[in-house]
Amino acid sequence: MRFDRRVPVAIVGGGASGTILAAQLARRKVGSVLIDGSGRAGRGVAYSTEDAAHLLNVRAEGMSAWSSEPDHFAARFVAEGGARRGFAERRLYGRYLGEILQQAVASGHAAIVDGTAVQARRDGDWHIGLDDGTAIVADALGLATGNREPETLRAFASSGARFIANPWGAAAQAAVRDVAAQGADVLSIGTGLTMVDLALSLDAAGHGGRMVAISRRGLIPRAHADFDPVPVERGDLPLGDLRALGRWLRRRSAEVGWRAAIDSLRPHSQALWQSLHPAQQRQFLRHARPWWDVHRHRIAPQVAQLLARMIADARLEVLAGRISTAREAGDALQVEVQRRGTSSRRTIEAAYVFNCTGPLHAIGRTRDPLLRSLLDAEQIRADHLGIGIDVDERSRASGASRLWALGGLTKGRYWEIVAVPDIREQAAAVADDIAMELAK
Ligand SMILES: Cc1cc2nc3c(=O)[nH]c(=O)nc-3n(C[C@H](O)[C@H](O)[C@H](O)COP(=O)(O)OP(=O)(O)OC[C@H]3O[C@@H](n4cnc5c(N)ncnc54)[C@H](O)[C@@H]3O)c2cc1C
């Protein structure tokens, strides 16, 4: 659909954040257009997979898109034979989100624009330029562009097509099919959730080769398991002191188990984050984050079992270390790695190397033309950590007029804002704020 017209709200990004915002605005009878150029509007990166092996890493009971109806997704999953505390296929969740978007469109208060926003400028209104040369004029702009592309890895700058820079793209799927057919080995740079997805895809494709996964610490996500929740009052937490929080977590884990201890922080995680001095937030990102990520963002038990089996069968090896060099060698890449804590080096030969390092953290280095145009015009600025956009307590971009940001772009302020249970709260609050602002 080509647009060249005026709308109340333009939302850039049709993943979970943009979709839920459009749906929340439609409930308030505020019109919006949702701009997404990836063909994934209503699903986004995480839920557009068609791979049945890719499961949600949050239980169905936590995945409602509506903050006011916590059972909304679980009821649907149960109706389809799932369990409230089970882990649905991510593609099912994608269909659920897609339906929510279609309902918003059917209400007449939302429209989808298939295009990439390449520029936005404020000239009384917001003018959003699309890659097809058309423009949308809007009273308000919501940025829901999700995680930015992974950091470029210097060692692979000249590695050609055997280095898969984007693990979610079509080239990655083709590479999985290729190695599965050949039985060739692969290397994953990164050992987190993206690596887990790659391992699952390889297994589902019948890959008989080996996969090596490397990261600085070699930590892989832990599994969900049932436990009795042990809630904690905010007043009982050591706010503003990272070391004291570490001690609290260790003590509490010994008393009630680490899952219960970590999850009891969940309702307070944004307050805890905001209570830390920026120097402590940086310290967390540098030292504690890998540990936090693998304990906090856990995987479904059946996924953990499969990984354990792959490790036991020597189909998956997880290494702590770093990449020294990479070079092409015929039909493969030869990658020299240095293991953590030793000076010993090892050469790994892989038909493909996948960049599973996760999203780019330094917003100042983004190559995204839309974000660049806004940064260059000083409509947005990097937050105090440089990992997202500086936003206020209502998720409004600091210093800009009628500009909101959602999801991963707001990590600097909220930190825990990348999963649906947090995103849906933010989208509902932003929809309230936009409706109030436009009614002025
Ligand atoms: C593999 C994986 C599994 C996950 N599993 C879970 C889970 O089980 N539970 C959970 O709660 N969370 C999970 N997450 C976290 C997940 O990121 C969030 O739940 C949510 O999907 C984030 O959505 P988003 O809209 O912020 O970003 P995205 O999904 O990244 O969507 C952003 C969209 O914006 C588009 N876009 C970007 N720039 C432009 C532009 N300039 N113009 C037009 N379009 C643009 C992109 O193409 C993309 O479609 C998972 C994440 C990943 C990567």
The ligand as an SDF file (V2000), in Angstrom:
LIG
                    3D

 53 58  0  0  0  0  0  0  0  0999 V2000
   14.9130  -15.5070   19.0510 C   0  0  0  0  0  0  0  0  0  0  0  0
   14.1700  -14.6890   20.0290 C   0  0  0  0  0  0  0  0  0  0  0  0
   13.2770  -15.3100   20.8750 C   0  0  0  0  0  0  0  0  0  0  0  0
   12.5540  -14.5790   21.8000 C   0  0  0  0  0  0  0  0  0  0  0  0
   11.6650  -15.2150   22.6000 N   0  0  0  0  0  0  0  0  0  0  0  0
   10.9090  -14.4790   23.4400 C   0  0  0  0  0  0  0  0  0  0  0  0
    9.8830  -15.0880   24.2440 C   0  0  0  0  0  0  0  0  0  0  0  0
    9.6890  -16.2980   24.2250 O   0  0  0  0  0  0  0  0  0  0  0  0
    9.1400  -14.3090   25.0560 N   0  0  0  0  0  0  0  0  0  0  0  0
    9.3500  -12.9620   25.1210 C   0  0  0  0  0  0  0  0  0  0  0  0
    8.6270  -12.2850   25.8640 O   0  0  0  0  0  0  0  0  0  0  0  0
   10.3170  -12.3660   24.4060 N   0  0  0  0  0  0  0  0  0  0  0  0
   11.0800  -13.0850   23.5720 C   0  0  0  0  0  0  0  0  0  0  0  0
   12.0370  -12.4780   22.8190 N   0  0  0  0  0  0  0  0  0  0  0  0
   12.2380  -11.0400   22.9720 C   0  0  0  0  0  0  0  0  0  0  0  0
   11.5950  -10.3120   21.8070 C   0  0  0  0  0  0  0  0  0  0  0  0
   12.6030   -9.5260   21.2730 O   0  0  0  0  0  0  0  0  0  0  0  0
   10.3990   -9.4930   22.2280 C   0  0  0  0  0  0  0  0  0  0  0  0
    9.4160  -10.3390   22.7810 O   0  0  0  0  0  0  0  0  0  0  0  0
    9.7300   -8.7860   21.0560 C   0  0  0  0  0  0  0  0  0  0  0  0
    9.5370   -9.6680   20.0030 O   0  0  0  0  0  0  0  0  0  0  0  0
   10.4770   -7.5690   20.6130 C   0  0  0  0  0  0  0  0  0  0  0  0
    9.6950   -6.9650   19.6320 O   0  0  0  0  0  0  0  0  0  0  0  0
   10.0300   -5.5770   19.0070 P   0  0  0  0  0  0  0  0  0  0  0  0
    8.8310   -5.1390   18.2650 O   0  0  0  0  0  0  0  0  0  0  0  0
   10.5310   -4.6460   20.0440 O   0  0  0  0  0  0  0  0  0  0  0  0
   11.2510   -5.8380   18.0230 O   0  0  0  0  0  0  0  0  0  0  0  0
   11.3590   -6.6650   16.6570 P   0  0  0  0  0  0  0  0  0  0  0  0
   10.7050   -7.9670   16.7540 O   0  0  0  0  0  0  0  0  0  0  0  0
   12.8050   -6.6280   16.3150 O   0  0  0  0  0  0  0  0  0  0  0  0
   10.5290   -5.8240   15.5970 O   0  0  0  0  0  0  0  0  0  0  0  0
   10.9990   -4.6310   15.0380 C   0  0  0  0  0  0  0  0  0  0  0  0
   10.4760   -4.5450   13.6270 C   0  0  0  0  0  0  0  0  0  0  0  0
   10.7610   -3.2410   13.1390 O   0  0  0  0  0  0  0  0  0  0  0  0
   11.1480   -3.3510   11.7820 C   0  0  0  0  0  0  0  0  0  0  0  0
   11.9300   -2.1540   11.4620 N   0  0  0  0  0  0  0  0  0  0  0  0
   13.0960   -1.7690   12.0020 C   0  0  0  0  0  0  0  0  0  0  0  0
   13.4860   -0.6020   11.4590 N   0  0  0  0  0  0  0  0  0  0  0  0
   12.5370   -0.2530   10.5590 C   0  0  0  0  0  0  0  0  0  0  0  0
   12.3810    0.8500    9.6710 C   0  0  0  0  0  0  0  0  0  0  0  0
   13.2900    1.8390    9.6020 N   0  0  0  0  0  0  0  0  0  0  0  0
   11.2840    0.8990    8.8860 N   0  0  0  0  0  0  0  0  0  0  0  0
   10.3590   -0.0890    8.9330 C   0  0  0  0  0  0  0  0  0  0  0  0
   10.4660   -1.1580    9.7410 N   0  0  0  0  0  0  0  0  0  0  0  0
   11.5380   -1.2320   10.5540 C   0  0  0  0  0  0  0  0  0  0  0  0
   11.9550   -4.6320   11.7480 C   0  0  0  0  0  0  0  0  0  0  0  0
   12.0500   -5.1450   10.4380 O   0  0  0  0  0  0  0  0  0  0  0  0
   11.1220   -5.5250   12.6630 C   0  0  0  0  0  0  0  0  0  0  0  0
   10.1430   -6.2120   11.9310 O   0  0  0  0  0  0  0  0  0  0  0  0
   12.7670  -13.1930   21.8930 C   0  0  0  0  0  0  0  0  0  0  0  0
   13.6860  -12.5810   21.0260 C   0  0  0  0  0  0  0  0  0  0  0  0
   14.3660  -13.3130   20.1020 C   0  0  0  0  0  0  0  0  0  0  0  0
   15.3180  -12.6180   19.1670 C   0  0  0  0  0  0  0  0  0  0  0  0
  1  2  1  0
  2  3  1  0
  2 52  2  0
  3  4  2  0
  4  5  1  0
  4 50  1  0
  5  6  2  0
  6  7  1  0
  6 13  1  0
  7  8  2  0
  7  9  1  0
  9 10  1  0
 10 11  2  0
 10 12  1  0
 12 13  2  0
 13 14  1  0
 14 15  1  0
 14 50  1  0
 15 16  1  0
 16 17  1  0
 16 18  1  0
 18 19  1  0
 18 20  1  0
 20 21  1  0
 20 22  1  0
 22 23  1  0
 23 24  1  0
 24 25  2  0
 24 26  1  0
 24 27  1  0
 27 28  1  0
 28 29  2  0
 28 30  1  0
 28 31  1  0
 31 32  1  0
 32 33  1  0
 33 34  1  0
 33 48  1  0
 34 35  1  0
 35 36  1  0
 35 46  1  0
 36 37  1  0
 36 45  1  0
 37 38  2  0
 38 39  1  0
 39 40  1  0
 39 45  2  0
 40 41  1  0
 40 42  2  0
 42 43  1  0
 43 44  2  0
 44 45  1  0
 46 47  1  0
 46 48  1  0
 48 49  1  0
 50 51  2  0
 51 52  1  0
 52 53  1  0
M  END
$$$$
